[in-house]
Amino acid sequence: MPDSADAPEEVPEFVDIVLEDDRWEDADLPAMAERAARAVGEWLDLDAFQVVVMGCDDARIATLNAEFRGKPKPTNVLSWPAVEFEAREPGAHPEPPGAEELGDIAISYDTCLREAEAQGKPFADHATHLLVHAMLHLAGYDHIDDEDAETMEDAERSILGKLGIPDPYLEHET
């Protein structure tokens, strides 16, 4: 009987995937989302957590955007944190989430593709950036004011840099 020390270590999965658009299967959203989640988890120093990522199209995300934000139009990504976050000073990092369930994300293939093409970026890099962005929202980051936006963008740059993805804000600063 093999020694349990010789058994391969089980690698936890951080992402549950729901595919409503088959193009996300071809783009390998499951691997992309898991890679993003691992990088965000490492950056936030989280050992175990779970997010749900739904890959959809513009029609579906427009419905969700109308229902939850009152904006009946497509967007690139939406997120629903599982917990409420404490108020903090502008620009301060939020406390790491204590819940294992961070929340849910929906990402639209159509909008991601349009944006990546318009910005001259690889689709996978742009989609990974949006996933990292949404996961940071699930961890309490936001961009409501300039100081919070700067903190969140710095976090994104750091995480994406570790994944070998160029700074997404370099050419597109406003």
ABEGO torsion letter per residue (X at the ends): XBBAAABBBBBBBABBBBBABAAAAAAGAAAAAAAAAAAAAAAAGBABBBBBBBBBBAAAAAAAAAAAAGBBBBBABBBBBABBBBBBBBGBBBBBBABABAEBBBBBAAAAAAAAAAAGBBAAAAAAAAAAAAAAAAAGBBAABAAAAAAAAAAAAAAAAAAGBBBAAAAABX
